[in-house]
């Protein structure tokens, strides 16, 4: 019972804080499912021109968790490991937090959270934060100011 109580409290908080309408603007259920490259990263061919894409919680990178794995973070890693700094620099990333509850039909609780990652690379002035969403689908693109890792 002691282990169940925190989960129930979290469930109540998430569902009470979740609005009935999603603020996420870039969900696209018709977006193609990402494919994996030989190095276990997503193959990304599009580059975003929108300065909000990935940098704003209303325009997260909609990774969409799909079957074949029990690890919900694996697709976030597959996306992030495909990226590089603006001039091809090797990036490092850290998950900072989960935030920004929103309603979704793809969660047993009826709500999802965005994951916030901090990206850094050598020579960078300020680390960048990206918002990733494993619950919804969208076209995967390289966020403005970043590039693809060279193979």
N, C-alpha and C positions, 0 to 999 in steps of 0.2 A: 504493500500500500504506500510506503514511503517513496517508492520510485514512481508511482503513478501520479501522486499529488502534484509534483512540479509540471508534469506533462499536461495535466488537466488545467492547471493555472495558465500555462503558456497558450493552450488552445483557446481559453476564454479571452485572454488578452488579444490574441491575433484576430479572432473572429469579431470581437467588439471594436477593434481599431480599424477593421477593414471596411472600406466603403463598399456600397453595393455596385458601384460602377468603377471600372478600371480606368486609371489615368494613363496607362501605357498606350502610346499613340502609334507604334510601329509594329503591331502584331500582324502577321501574314500567314494564315493557315495554309495557303497555297505555295508557300516558299518550298524550294526543293530541300529534301533531307540532306544534310552535309555528308560528304564522302570522306573516307580516310585515305591519307597518303601512306607511303611505305614507312614513314617514320612515326606513325601513329598520331599524326596531327591532321586536323581538318584541311582539306584542299579549299582554299579561299581564292577567288578570282576577281572579286569586286572590291572597289575602294570607295568608301563613303565620301561624299562631298558635303555632308551635313555636319556642322560643328557640334550638334547635340548628340549625334549617334554614339552611344556608349558612354558619353560623359554626363548625361542628364538622366535622372531616374524615370522620366516620362518617355525616354527614347533609349531603353537599354538594349544590349546585344542579346537578342532572343535566341539562345543556344538550343533550346528544346531538348530535354532529357528524353531519350528513347531507349527501348529495350536492348537487351544484349549485355547489360552490365548492372550490377547491384550498387554501383558507386555513382551517386548523383553528380559528383564534382568532376568525374572523368571527362565529360564533354567540355566543361569549362577549361580544363587543362589542355585538352586537344585544341581548343581555339587559341588560348593564350600562348601555347608552345609554337604556334604557327607565326606569331608576330615577332617583329623586331623594332628597334628604335627608328627614328626618322631617317637615319643614314645607314641602316642595317645593323646597328649595335645590338648586341645580345641583351635581352631584357631579363630581369628577375621580377617576380611578382609574389605578393603576399595577400592573402584574404584578410581584409580588415574587419568586416562585419556583415551581417545580414540586416536589411532594412526595408522600409517602404512596403508594408503589406498591401496586397491587392487581391481581388477575387479571381479565382480561376476554377475551371471545371476539371483541370488536370491534377488536382491534389485531393487526397482523401478528406482533408479538412475544409476544402472549398476556398482556401486562401493560399497564396504563395508569398515568398519574400525574394527580393533581389539580393544578390551577393555583390559586395563592393570589393574590388581588388585594386591594390596599389602597384603600379608598374614603375620600375626604375632601370636606368642604364647609365653606363659610364659617360661622364660629361654633361649629364642632365642637370638643369638648374633646380627644377621642382618636380617631384614625382607626380604622376598622373593617376587619377582614379577612374576606373571603368565600372559601370553597372552591368551585371550579367543576370540573365533570367533563364532558368532551366525549365520553366513551366510552359512558356509560350514559344511559338515558332515565328521566325522571320528570316529574311535573307541575311546570311552571314557576310559581313564586309569588314575590311580593314578600317578601323577608325581613323579619322582625319589626323594627320601628324605622326602616324605610325607607318611601318612598312611590313613586308613579308620576310620571314627568315629565309635566307638562301640555303638551298640543300647541298 
